[in-house]
């Protein structure tokens, strides 16, 4: 088992303190390792990409940013971003909102809370949107809703399936009712896409909550979830305080929702791309023998 200070030279009682001070012991820099929040074992950060940023000991799924997910699931060199220049505006003159947007951009290196584009997965063309947890916790605002809506409209025009990775704290409070309107707007785009017989796969990651859960996150033809993901509208603490009741163990976690039929599969991230490839293959439209 890896431990911090693994390569530190043990102290020899026969050596004087002066000798130890002259020859400082080598050590693993903190930035080269991290502790798994679940099993508490120390992991080398450089090896995490090899396991899709999943703890090899306990299966804990570390949080990924949008670009990391795109790198994991889109075929190399195939992702073409769409509407990447759209940015949010402080329409309601909400106090401090411009500063929050600027800070979110610095923290995430993104212009908005969702990245949309077209790519290939397993060689099959599809549209892909991935929400960005480090941009205001993936909150759904006017621009994010517009980007997702445009992506579904583009997929409808080109007859392509859509795969969406959700992670969000809900609608963006700084944009008020304009943010809440995106729930209906995106849902309309999903319905038009579905009415055309096209596939939409939603992949719910930790956490997917609020207005995103109440709209496009739960509207997929196939709904997948990562292990242990928190999925719900209101948070568990809010529900407990409102009902004044203790919630069941694992309430609102992906495994709990799977048992009750709200998601179709809880899939380890290391196996997820293979599953997406199979689903795209199963739903691929091919002309039957004898068809014109």
C-alpha positions as CSV (number, residue, x, y, z in Angstrom):
1,X,0.0,0.0,0.0
2,X,1.3,3.4,-0.9
3,X,2.0,5.8,2.0
4,X,3.1,9.3,2.2
5,X,6.8,9.5,2.9
6,X,7.3,6.1,1.3
7,X,10.8,7.0,0.2
8,X,11.8,8.8,3.3
9,X,15.0,7.4,4.8
10,X,14.2,5.9,8.2
11,X,16.0,7.4,11.1
12,X,19.0,5.5,12.4
13,X,19.5,6.0,16.2
14,X,23.3,5.5,15.7
15,X,23.4,8.6,13.5
16,X,23.6,11.9,15.2
17,X,21.0,14.6,14.6
18,X,23.6,16.8,12.9
19,X,24.2,14.1,10.2
20,X,20.5,13.8,9.6
21,X,20.1,17.6,9.1
22,X,22.9,17.7,6.5
23,X,21.3,14.9,4.4
24,X,17.5,15.6,4.1
25,X,15.5,12.6,3.3
26,X,13.8,12.4,-0.1
27,X,10.0,12.5,-0.1
28,X,7.0,12.3,-2.5
29,X,5.7,15.8,-3.2
30,X,2.1,16.3,-2.2
31,X,1.1,17.2,-5.7
32,X,2.1,13.7,-6.9
33,X,-0.4,11.9,-4.7
34,X,-3.8,12.3,-3.2
35,X,-5.9,10.4,-0.7
36,X,-9.1,8.6,-1.8
37,X,-12.0,10.2,0.0
38,X,-13.7,6.8,0.4
39,X,-11.1,4.2,1.3
40,X,-8.4,6.7,2.5
41,X,-5.6,5.0,0.5
42,X,-3.0,7.2,-1.1
43,X,-2.9,7.2,-4.9
44,X,-0.5,8.5,-7.4
45,X,-2.2,11.3,-9.5
46,X,-0.2,10.3,-12.5
47,X,-1.8,6.9,-12.6
48,X,-5.4,7.9,-12.1
49,X,-6.0,8.6,-15.9
50,X,-5.1,4.9,-16.5
51,X,-8.1,3.9,-14.4
52,X,-10.4,6.6,-15.8
53,X,-10.0,8.6,-12.5
54,X,-11.5,5.7,-10.5
55,X,-9.9,4.5,-7.3
56,X,-8.4,1.0,-8.1
57,X,-9.0,-0.1,-4.5
58,X,-12.6,0.9,-3.7
59,X,-14.0,2.1,-7.0
60,X,-14.6,5.7,-5.9
61,X,-15.3,7.9,-8.9
62,X,-13.3,11.2,-8.8
63,X,-14.9,14.3,-10.2
64,X,-13.9,15.1,-13.8
65,X,-14.1,18.3,-15.7
66,X,-15.8,18.5,-19.1
67,X,-12.6,18.2,-21.2
68,X,-11.5,15.2,-19.2
69,X,-14.8,13.4,-20.0
70,X,-14.6,14.3,-23.6
71,X,-11.1,12.9,-23.8
72,X,-12.2,9.6,-22.1
73,X,-15.3,9.0,-24.2
74,X,-15.0,10.6,-27.6
75,X,-12.8,8.9,-30.2
76,X,-9.4,10.6,-30.4
77,X,-9.4,13.7,-32.6
78,X,-13.1,13.5,-33.5
79,X,-14.6,16.1,-31.1
80,X,-15.7,19.3,-32.9
81,X,-17.1,21.9,-30.4
82,X,-20.2,23.9,-31.2
83,X,-21.2,27.3,-29.9
84,X,-18.1,27.6,-27.8
85,X,-18.1,31.4,-27.9
86,X,-21.5,31.8,-26.2
87,X,-21.1,33.4,-22.8
88,X,-23.5,34.4,-20.0
89,X,-24.6,38.0,-19.4
90,X,-25.8,39.7,-16.2
91,X,-29.3,40.5,-17.6
92,X,-30.9,41.0,-14.2
93,X,-28.0,43.1,-12.8
94,X,-27.6,40.6,-9.9
95,X,-25.1,41.8,-7.3
96,X,-21.7,40.2,-7.7
97,X,-22.8,38.0,-10.7
98,X,-20.2,39.4,-13.1
99,X,-17.4,38.7,-10.6
100,X,-18.7,35.2,-10.1
101,X,-18.8,34.5,-13.8
102,X,-15.2,35.8,-14.1
103,X,-14.1,33.6,-11.2
104,X,-15.9,30.6,-12.6
105,X,-14.1,31.1,-15.9
106,X,-10.7,31.2,-14.2
107,X,-11.4,28.1,-12.1
108,X,-12.7,26.0,-15.0
109,X,-11.0,27.5,-18.1
110,X,-14.4,27.4,-19.7
111,X,-16.8,30.1,-20.9
112,X,-20.0,28.3,-19.7
113,X,-21.2,25.4,-17.6
114,X,-21.6,23.1,-20.6
115,X,-19.5,22.0,-23.5
116,X,-21.3,20.9,-26.6
117,X,-20.1,19.4,-29.9
118,X,-20.1,16.6,-32.4
119,X,-17.9,13.5,-32.2
120,X,-17.6,9.8,-32.8
121,X,-17.8,7.2,-30.2
122,X,-16.8,3.7,-31.3
123,X,-16.6,5.1,-34.8
124,X,-20.3,6.2,-34.8
125,X,-21.2,9.8,-35.2
126,X,-23.2,11.5,-32.4
127,X,-23.7,14.8,-30.7
128,X,-22.3,15.2,-27.2
129,X,-22.8,17.6,-24.3
130,X,-20.9,17.5,-21.1
131,X,-21.7,19.8,-18.1
132,X,-18.7,21.5,-16.3
133,X,-18.7,21.1,-12.5
134,X,-16.1,23.7,-12.0
135,X,-18.1,26.5,-13.7
136,X,-20.6,27.5,-10.9
137,X,-21.2,23.8,-10.2
138,X,-22.7,23.1,-13.6
139,X,-25.6,25.4,-13.0
140,X,-28.2,25.8,-15.7
141,X,-28.5,29.3,-17.0
142,X,-29.8,31.0,-20.2
143,X,-26.6,30.3,-22.2
144,X,-26.2,26.7,-21.0
145,X,-29.8,26.1,-21.9
146,X,-29.4,27.7,-25.3
147,X,-26.3,25.6,-26.1
148,X,-28.0,22.3,-25.2
149,X,-31.2,23.3,-27.2
150,X,-29.1,24.2,-30.2
151,X,-27.2,20.9,-30.0
152,X,-30.5,18.9,-30.0
153,X,-31.7,20.9,-32.9
154,X,-28.5,20.2,-34.8
155,X,-28.8,16.5,-34.0
156,X,-32.4,16.5,-35.3
157,X,-31.3,18.2,-38.5
158,X,-28.5,15.7,-39.1
159,X,-30.4,12.7,-37.7
160,X,-27.8,12.0,-35.0
161,X,-28.1,10.5,-31.5
162,X,-27.3,12.7,-28.5
163,X,-25.3,11.6,-25.4
164,X,-25.3,14.0,-22.5
165,X,-23.3,13.9,-19.2
166,X,-25.0,15.8,-16.5
167,X,-23.5,17.3,-13.3
168,X,-25.3,20.3,-11.7
169,X,-26.5,22.0,-8.6
170,X,-29.6,23.1,-10.5
171,X,-30.9,26.3,-12.1
172,X,-28.6,29.4,-11.8
173,X,-30.2,31.6,-9.1
174,X,-28.4,34.8,-10.4
175,X,-30.6,34.5,-13.6
176,X,-33.9,34.0,-11.8
177,X,-36.9,32.9,-13.8
178,X,-34.9,33.2,-17.1
179,X,-32.8,30.2,-15.8
180,X,-35.9,28.3,-14.8
181,X,-37.3,28.8,-18.3
182,X,-34.4,26.7,-19.7
183,X,-36.1,23.6,-18.2
184,X,-39.0,23.9,-20.5
185,X,-36.9,25.0,-23.4
186,X,-34.5,22.1,-23.3
187,X,-37.3,19.6,-22.6
188,X,-39.1,20.8,-25.8
189,X,-35.9,20.3,-27.8
190,X,-35.5,16.8,-26.3
191,X,-39.1,15.9,-27.3
192,X,-38.7,17.1,-30.9
193,X,-35.6,15.0,-31.1
194,X,-37.3,12.0,-29.7
195,X,-40.5,12.4,-31.8
196,X,-38.2,12.0,-34.8
197,X,-37.2,8.5,-33.5
198,X,-33.7,9.6,-32.5
199,X,-31.8,8.3,-29.5
200,X,-30.9,10.3,-26.4
201,X,-28.7,8.7,-23.8
202,X,-28.4,10.6,-20.5
203,X,-25.4,9.8,-18.2
204,X,-26.0,11.2,-14.6
205,X,-22.9,11.9,-12.6
206,X,-22.3,13.2,-9.1
207,X,-24.2,15.4,-8.3
208,X,-27.2,15.9,-10.7
209,X,-29.8,17.9,-8.8
210,X,-32.3,20.7,-9.1
211,X,-33.8,21.9,-12.4
212,X,-31.4,19.8,-14.4
213,X,-32.8,16.6,-12.8
214,X,-36.3,18.0,-13.3
215,X,-35.7,18.4,-17.1
216,X,-33.3,16.9,-19.6
217,X,-31.3,14.7,-17.2
218,X,-34.3,12.4,-16.6
219,X,-35.7,12.5,-20.2
220,X,-33.3,10.2,-21.9
221,X,-34.4,7.1,-23.8
222,X,-31.7,5.3,-21.8
223,X,-30.6,6.8,-18.5
224,X,-27.3,5.7,-17.1
225,X,-25.6,6.7,-13.8
226,X,-22.2,6.5,-12.3
227,X,-21.8,4.6,-9.0
228,X,-22.6,6.6,-5.9
229,X,-23.9,9.6,-7.8
230,X,-26.3,11.9,-5.9
231,X,-29.4,12.4,-8.1
232,X,-32.5,14.3,-7.0
233,X,-34.4,17.6,-7.1
234,X,-34.0,18.8,-3.5
235,X,-31.0,17.7,-1.4
236,X,-31.4,15.1,1.3
237,X,-31.0,17.6,4.2
238,X,-33.7,19.8,2.8
239,X,-36.1,16.9,2.5
240,X,-35.3,15.7,6.0
241,X,-35.9,19.2,7.5
242,X,-39.1,19.5,5.6
243,X,-40.6,16.1,6.3
244,X,-39.0,15.9,9.8
245,X,-38.2,12.3,9.0
246,X,-35.0,10.3,8.7
247,X,-34.4,9.2,5.1
248,X,-33.4,5.6,4.1
249,X,-29.8,4.7,3.8
250,X,-28.4,5.7,0.4
251,X,-31.4,7.8,-0.4
252,X,-31.0,9.6,-3.8
253,X,-27.9,7.7,-4.7
254,X,-27.7,6.1,-8.1
255,X,-28.0,2.6,-6.7
256,X,-31.2,3.6,-4.7
257,X,-32.7,5.0,-7.9
258,X,-31.8,1.9,-9.9
259,X,-33.8,-0.3,-7.5
260,X,-36.8,2.0,-8.0
261,X,-36.6,2.2,-11.8
262,X,-35.5,5.8,-12.2
263,X,-32.3,4.8,-14.0
264,X,-31.6,1.9,-16.3
265,X,-28.1,1.1,-15.3
266,X,-25.4,2.0,-12.8
267,X,-22.2,1.6,-14.7
268,X,-18.6,1.9,-13.7
269,X,-16.8,4.6,-15.6
270,X,-14.2,2.1,-16.8
271,X,-16.9,0.2,-18.6
272,X,-19.0,3.1,-19.7
273,X,-17.5,3.8,-23.1
274,X,-18.0,0.1,-24.2
275,X,-21.6,0.3,-23.1
276,X,-22.2,3.6,-25.0
277,X,-20.7,2.0,-28.1
278,X,-23.1,-1.0,-27.8
279,X,-26.1,1.2,-27.3
280,X,-25.2,3.3,-30.4
281,X,-24.7,0.2,-32.4
282,X,-28.1,-1.3,-31.3
283,X,-29.9,1.9,-32.3
284,X,-28.0,2.6,-35.5
285,X,-30.3,3.0,-38.4
286,X,-29.5,0.8,-41.4
287,X,-31.7,0.1,-44.4
288,X,-33.1,-3.4,-44.3
289,X,-32.8,-5.8,-47.2
290,X,-35.2,-5.0,-49.9
291,X,-35.9,-1.4,-48.6
292,X,-35.7,1.4,-51.1
